[in-house]
Every structure is written in C-alpha cells, then in structure tokens.
C-alpha cells in the first residue's frame, strides 16, 4: 500500500513538473512589438477620452439624443421621447425599410406629415451632432466589461437622417439632402475611430448608409453650384476613414482583452467561471496565446497586406492546443478579421470614390467641361483625396469625348461580392457596382 502511495506521489510530482514547464509556453513572440501596440492603443484611447467630455466636439453628448444612444444604466432612458420620434420617422426611410420610399407620393399622407414634422424639430441637432469630430462615451474604460453605447440606436439615427435627406430631395432641396447624407458619413467616421471592433464595424455600416443615400439621391444632374460641389468634396475627403484603422482597433482589442483576463483572475466574471481557469498560470498562458495570434495578424496588416487568419484556427488539433498555437479563450474572442478587413477596405474605397466623383462634378460646374485627369482637379484647388489614397484604392479616371468614368476595384470575395442589386436605391445611371468594381459615370 505504501509503495502504491509512493507511485501515485511520483506520478503527481511528475505531472506537476510537466505542468510547470508546459504552462510557461508559449512565450510572447515579440515582447517589444506587443508593448508598442499596447502603448499606442492606450495613447489613442486617452486622446479620445480627453475630448469626450467636451460637448462642443463630442456628438455623443447631444442632450436630446444621449438618452437614445447612451449606455445602459448610465445615460440611456428606454422611454425617452426621441426614441418614438425616430422610430416613427424610420418607417419612411428607404435605408430602414429596405424598400424604396416614394416621398413625393406621401406628401399629403397625414401620418407621414406628422412623422416628418416631429423629426424636423430634432434634425438640426442630430446633424450637428453627426458633424462633430468625436463620438465617444466619456469616463469609459478600455475593457470588455465596460458598458457600451446603444449601437442599434446609432445605426437607426443614421437611417433616419438619410430618410430626412430623401424627403428634402423630394421637395427639391438638393443641397440640404446632400448635406444630410454627408453628415451621416462624417458621423460614421467619428464612430469608427474609437477603440473596439464593434465601434469600427458599426461606423462602417453608418458610412455605408450615408454613401447609399448620397449616390442614390445626387448625381451629375443635381443642380448645385461649383462652390457647393467643392464644399461637399471637401467634407467627403475629410470623412475618408483613417488608413490602417483596423490595426489601431486591434491594438485596443488586445489591451481590452488583457484587462478582461485580469478581471477573470479576480473572479469579476462569475458567469464565465471555469475550473480550467483556476489552474495556476492557465489564464496567463491563454493571454500569451491570444497576444501571439493578434501580433501575427497585426504584422501582416501593418506590412500593407490584407488580413490572413492562420488556417489551423478553423480546425485546431490536439497538438495545436498543447503547443500553444491556439487556446480556448483565443478561439472564443477572435472575430473574423478577414471579413472585417474586407468590409473596411470596401468602405474606404466607396468613400474615396464618392469624394473623387464629387470633385469631378465640382470641376465640371466651375469649368463647364470634364477634367482631362484627376491631377487637373487638384491643380484647380478643388478638394480631392490625396494621390496616395487614390493609388491605394486603384482609382482610374477615363475621359472619352464629353463623357467620363471613374472606376475603383475591390476584392469582394470575403463580403459576398456585392453588386448594384444590393444597393438600397437600385441601379443608378451614374453609379453602379459590378464585377467587384465601383463605377461612376459622368
């Protein structure tokens, strides 16, 4: 019996030795790079939070809309009057209903008029909030445990504003319609430049809503002056999403993950408790695995390439778990960065296209002819995306007689190869998407 006990003790000691060695691996692949990424993310977060308390610069603090898009348990009020105003008006927004709304035919409809009248009372404040450079909750922590703004309300606000643009366009107020849709794209950029992937993707969705409204309601036939087209081109150029924005977001996600792991260690997430996580060093090992995976993706992205998720993540083997190539937490929290990257790139291409197309129309309005090339627009002092941006999105402008086209290719494989049929307003004479190419015609 004594010998059997010694055998069990020996096995236990051997297991402890193996576990002690195993739990120390993998090591962080690039500690210096990890520190750089996390420091940069923290600085970005602090920069945003510094401005977040300023109502003059932070659209989130709009007094009327804060109870609608605010954080649950902090600013949000479920029965806020603004909620019904937007819900009623969104019944007349093409973006919200996903069916074309004919505002002209509804002009004498009493329910439509009531919804429009109420929205008109809040539209100026909403547009002003959307045009502010920051949209962030103040006194926020960079942690997965922090309460978040109501992203559904953020998206609904964008849809309502585009519906308002539709109404203004039907009334012949094209400049007001254009300004409202551009405000939505400006709003999307402010939402994007925050700290988490969900902010990023909601911001992309908001910009897409504004873009659809802009190209759906405006075009070469729109009666705007050269100065008005120029102003729109400048705003659209400024609304262009920041380059390498996903890399910045990933850094913030890494910091948030590390803070959340620290909370797990102290039992602050009782609903996520696991016997494995109580093993000495286990959570720290999981955190290193996650960091290594993120650093690999981050490296590919910052080198100018597209995101490539390691193939073994789709079907990891036992060996992958044992050697620390993958971990349980990493598999749970790692999103599909391939699709996210493709969506972000497609959105950046669309906004660059809208800004450039508007610059072309500004040049035509000022000179009564189409430009020979995009450099001629720049030489005329008309706002247009930087030449490096146009090179990045592979924009091609081609003049043929009195007509011209602007084409911008994109890789639509990861996002379902969108076409004009996916466009809220249907095919337009001046705009279309086919064969993974955005096309503007003049």
C-alpha positions, 0 to 999 in steps of 0.5 A, a space after each residue: 500500500 505504501 509503495 502504491 502511495 509512493 507511485 501515485 506521489 511520483 506520478 503527481 510530482 511528475 505531472 506537476 513538473 510537466 505542468 510547470 514547464 508546459 504552462 510557461 509556453 508559449 512565450 510572447 513572440 515579440 515582447 517589444 512589438 506587443 508593448 508598442 501596440 499596447 502603448 499606442 492603443 492606450 495613447 489613442 484611447 486617452 486622446 479620445 477620452 480627453 475630448 469626450 467630455 467636451 460637448 462642443 466636439 463630442 456628438 455623443 453628448 447631444 442632450 436630446 439624443 444621449 438618452 437614445 444612444 447612451 449606455 445602459 444604466 448610465 445615460 440611456 432612458 428606454 422611454 425617452 421621447 426621441 426614441 418614438 420620434 425616430 422610430 416613427 420617422 424610420 418607417 419612411 426611410 428607404 435605408 430602414 425599410 429596405 424598400 424604396 420610399 416614394 416621398 413625393 407620393 406621401 406628401 399629403 399622407 397625414 401620418 407621414 406629415 406628422 412623422 416628418 414634422 416631429 423629426 424636423 424639430 430634432 434634425 438640426 441637432 442630430 446633424 450637428 451632432 453627426 458633424 462633430 469630430 468625436 463620438 465617444 462615451 466619456 469616463 469609459 474604460 478600455 475593457 470588455 466589461 465596460 458598458 457600451 453605447 446603444 449601437 442599434 440606436 446609432 445605426 437607426 439615427 443614421 437611417 433616419 437622417 438619410 430618410 430626412 435627406 430623401 424627403 428634402 430631395 423630394 421637395 427639391 432641396 438638393 443641397 440640404 439632402 446632400 448635406 444630410 447624407 454627408 453628415 451621416 458619413 462624417 458621423 460614421 467616421 467619428 464612430 469608427 475611430 474609437 477603440 473596439 471592433 464593434 465601434 469600427 464595424 458599426 461606423 462602417 455600416 453608418 458610412 455605408 448608409 450615408 454613401 447609399 443615400 448620397 449616390 442614390 439621391 445626387 448625381 451629375 444632374 443635381 443642380 448645385 453650384 461649383 462652390 457647393 460641389 467643392 464644399 461637399 468634396 471637401 467634407 467627403 475627403 475629410 470623412 475618408 476613414 483613417 488608413 490602417 484603422 483596423 490595426 489601431 482597433 486591434 491594438 485596443 482589442 488586445 489591451 481590452 482583452 488583457 484587462 478582461 483576463 485580469 478581471 477573470 483572475 479576480 473572479 469579476 466574471 462569475 458567469 464565465 467561471 471555469 475550473 480550467 481557469 483556476 489552474 495556476 498560470 492557465 489564464 496567463 498562458 491563454 493571454 500569451 496565446 491570444 497576444 501571439 495570434 493578434 501580433 501575427 495578424 497585426 504584422 501582416 496588416 501593418 506590412 500593407 497586406 490584407 488580413 490572413 487568419 492562420 488556417 489551423 484556427 478553423 480546425 485546431 488539433 490536439 497538438 495545436 492546443 498543447 503547443 500553444 498555437 491556439 487556446 480556448 479563450 483565443 478561439 472564443 474572442 477572435 472575430 473574423 478579421 478577414 471579413 472585417 478587413 474586407 468590409 473596411 477596405 470596401 468602405 474606404 474605397 466607396 468613400 474615396 470614390 464618392 469624394 473623387 466623383 464629387 470633385 469631378 462634378 465640382 470641376 465640371 460646374 466651375 469649368 463647364 467641361 470634364 477634367 482631362 485627369 484627376 491631377 487637373 482637379 487638384 491643380 484647380 484647388 478643388 478638394 480631392 483625396 490625396 494621390 496616395 489614397 487614390 493609388 491605394 484604392 486603384 482609382 482610374 479616371 477615363 475621359 472619352 469625348 464629353 463623357 467620363 468614368 471613374 472606376 475603383 476595384 475591390 476584392 469582394 470575395 470575403 463580403 459576398 461580392 456585392 453588386 448594384 442589386 444590393 444597393 438600397 436605391 437600385 441601379 443608378 445611371 451614374 453609379 453602379 457596382 459590378 464585377 467587384 468594381 465601383 463605377 461612376 459615370 459622368 
